[in-house]
Amino acid sequence: MTALTLPPAAATAPEQPADDRTRLVKNRVQFDLAPRSMERLNTLKRKTEAASYAEVVKNALRLYEALIEETEAGKQFLVRDAAGVVSPYHLFL
């Protein structure tokens, strides 16, 4: 397994005072990834031209959060294939 250390996408730090906003509060997160997961992370980093693993993870968290919020609101995701056929996309939530 490969160890990966990066700052979290959504720090749980309290709101900062206006005069202290230039100093970003960060938390360090470390987790182990199986080789296949590390390959996926590298592929996403390359395809999205992300500057870092942290950027990939932050973007993934934003997307995941949006998918959950829309699903909780009762919305459905649809996909259209090359022939124009639309079908529901069943999320793993």
C-alpha positions in Angstrom: 0.0 0.0 0.0 1.1 3.6 -0.6 0.9 6.2 2.1 -0.5 9.6 1.0 -0.5 12.7 3.2 -2.5 15.8 2.2 -4.6 18.6 3.6 -8.3 17.9 3.8 -10.8 19.5 1.3 -13.1 20.9 3.9 -11.2 21.9 7.1 -13.5 21.9 10.1 -11.9 25.0 11.5 -14.2 27.7 12.9 -14.8 30.9 10.9 -11.8 33.1 11.0 -11.9 36.8 12.0 -11.7 39.2 9.0 -8.2 40.4 9.9 -6.9 36.8 10.1 -8.3 35.5 6.8 -4.9 35.5 5.0 -3.7 32.6 7.3 -5.5 29.5 6.1 -6.0 26.8 8.8 -5.1 23.4 7.5 -5.3 19.9 8.9 -3.0 17.1 7.8 -4.7 13.8 6.8 -2.8 10.6 6.1 -4.2 7.4 4.7 -3.0 4.3 2.9 -4.0 3.4 -0.6 -3.8 0.1 -2.3 -1.8 0.1 -5.5 -4.9 0.2 -7.7 -6.3 3.2 -5.8 -3.0 5.0 -6.2 -3.2 4.3 -9.9 -6.7 5.8 -10.1 -5.5 8.9 -8.1 -2.6 9.4 -10.5 -4.8 8.9 -13.5 -7.3 11.5 -12.2 -4.5 13.9 -11.4 -3.1 13.6 -15.0 -6.5 13.8 -16.7 -7.6 16.8 -14.7 -4.2 18.5 -14.9 -4.4 18.9 -11.1 -1.3 20.5 -9.5 -1.4 18.0 -6.6 -3.1 15.0 -5.0 -4.8 17.4 -2.6 -6.4 19.2 -5.5 -7.8 15.9 -6.9 -9.2 14.9 -3.5 -10.7 18.4 -2.9 -12.5 18.3 -6.2 -13.7 14.7 -5.6 -15.1 15.7 -2.2 -16.9 18.7 -3.8 -18.5 16.5 -6.4 -19.3 13.7 -3.9 -21.0 16.3 -1.6 -23.0 17.7 -4.5 -24.2 14.3 -5.6 -25.3 13.4 -2.1 -27.1 16.7 -1.6 -29.0 16.3 -4.9 -29.8 12.7 -4.2 -31.1 13.7 -0.7 -33.3 16.3 -2.4 -34.9 13.6 -4.4 -33.3 14.3 -7.7 -32.1 11.6 -10.1 -29.1 11.5 -12.3 -29.4 10.6 -16.0 -26.8 9.5 -18.5 -27.1 9.6 -22.3 -25.2 7.1 -24.4 -23.7 7.7 -27.9 -27.0 6.7 -29.5 -28.9 9.4 -27.5 -30.6 6.9 -25.2 -31.2 8.4 -21.7 -31.2 6.1 -18.7 -31.0 6.7 -14.9 -27.5 6.5 -13.3 -27.7 4.6 -10.0 -25.3 6.1 -7.6 -23.7 4.0 -4.9 -25.3 6.1 -2.1 
